Amino acid sequence: AKNVNTIHFVKFDVDQDNGSWSVAGTAYGNTAAFRNAVETNWDSGIAVQNGGGTFHTSTVWHPSATGFYAPVLKTQDGDVFVIGSANVDGREHIRMYGQNTFGFEDLRADQGADFDYNDMIMKFHWDGL
């Protein structure tokens, strides 16, 4: 990646009755309020920052609570990108490739994003602890 970005994880609450998502009581959606809830509630136990070229980083993370966690990308420009289209440009910026591997697009559509999802690639491994 050319830009220096940071990967975080946020706990999503999922309503078992209707399947809706929220973070800390704020409904999932393409709103500033939702992105603010994501940024103020990501798990403090992990933040992986890299960029400016090719890199490899390994870290250990123990979530602070049980639940459904998803990766979040905080870009060099200050954008917060989440799974799905609840992003400021309404586009998908995180793609799951399977086997716990995610690809990230770190530019908004209006910044010339190529949507190749290779600006950061993350794979995580469950160690069973």
C-alpha positions in Angstrom: 0.0 0.0 0.0 1.2 3.5 -0.8 -0.8 5.0 2.1 -0.3 4.3 5.8 -3.6 2.8 7.1 -4.7 1.2 10.3 -6.9 -1.9 10.7 -9.1 -2.1 13.7 -11.9 -4.5 14.8 -15.3 -3.4 16.0 -18.0 -5.5 17.7 -21.3 -5.5 15.8 -24.6 -6.2 17.6 -26.9 -8.3 15.5 -30.6 -8.4 16.3 -31.6 -12.0 16.3 -35.3 -11.2 15.4 -34.7 -9.1 12.3 -31.0 -9.5 11.5 -30.3 -5.8 11.7 -26.8 -4.6 12.7 -25.7 -1.8 15.0 -22.6 -0.6 16.9 -23.2 0.6 20.5 -26.9 1.2 19.7 -26.3 3.1 16.5 -27.9 1.5 13.5 -25.8 0.2 10.6 -26.0 2.7 7.7 -24.2 5.2 5.5 -24.3 8.0 8.2 -21.7 10.0 10.0 -23.3 8.9 13.3 -22.7 5.2 12.4 -19.1 5.8 11.4 -18.5 7.8 14.6 -20.0 4.9 16.6 -17.6 2.6 14.9 -14.6 4.8 15.5 -15.3 5.4 19.2 -16.1 1.7 19.8 -13.5 -0.3 18.1 -11.7 -2.8 20.2 -8.8 -1.2 22.0 -6.8 -4.5 22.0 -5.8 -4.3 18.4 -4.6 -1.7 15.9 -2.3 -2.7 13.1 -0.8 0.1 11.1 1.3 -0.2 8.0 1.8 1.1 4.5 4.3 2.8 2.3 5.2 -0.4 0.5 5.2 -4.1 1.0 5.1 -5.3 4.6 4.3 -8.3 6.9 3.1 -7.9 10.4 2.0 -10.5 13.0 0.2 -9.7 16.2 -1.9 -11.4 18.9 -5.3 -10.1 19.7 -7.7 -11.2 22.4 -11.2 -9.5 22.0 -12.4 -7.5 25.0 -15.8 -9.2 24.8 -17.5 -12.1 23.1 -19.6 -11.3 19.9 -19.4 -10.7 16.2 -16.4 -8.6 15.2 -15.5 -7.3 11.8 -12.5 -5.5 10.5 -12.5 -1.7 10.0 -10.0 0.4 8.0 -9.0 3.8 9.1 -7.3 5.4 6.2 -4.4 7.9 6.0 -7.0 10.5 4.9 -9.1 9.8 8.0 -11.9 7.9 6.4 -13.4 4.9 8.3 -14.4 2.0 6.1 -16.5 -0.9 7.3 -17.9 -4.1 5.8 -20.6 -3.5 3.3 -21.7 -0.1 1.8 -22.1 2.0 5.0 -19.1 4.1 3.8 -19.0 7.7 3.0 -19.0 7.0 -0.8 -21.6 4.2 -0.5 -19.1 1.7 -1.9 -17.7 -1.6 -0.6 -14.1 -1.1 0.7 -13.6 -4.4 2.5 -13.8 -7.7 0.7 -13.7 -11.1 2.3 -11.8 -13.6 0.3 -12.5 -16.6 2.6 -10.3 -18.5 5.0 -10.4 -15.4 7.3 -8.7 -13.3 4.7 -9.8 -9.7 3.9 -8.7 -7.2 1.2 -9.0 -3.5 1.6 -9.5 -0.6 -0.8 -8.1 2.6 1.0 -9.4 5.3 -1.3 -12.9 6.7 -1.8 -14.5 6.5 -5.3 -14.0 10.3 -5.7 -10.2 9.9 -4.9 -9.7 7.5 -7.9 -10.1 4.2 -6.1 -9.4 1.2 -8.3 -11.3 -1.2 -6.1 -8.8 -4.0 -6.5 -8.9 -4.6 -2.7 -5.1 -5.1 -2.5 -4.1 -1.9 -0.6 -4.0 -4.0 2.6 -4.5 -7.7 2.9 -5.2 -9.3 6.3 -5.5 -12.9 7.4 -6.2 -14.0 10.9 -5.8 -17.3 12.5 -7.8 -18.6 15.5 -5.5 -20.2 18.0 -8.3 -21.6 20.1 -7.4 -19.7 23.3 
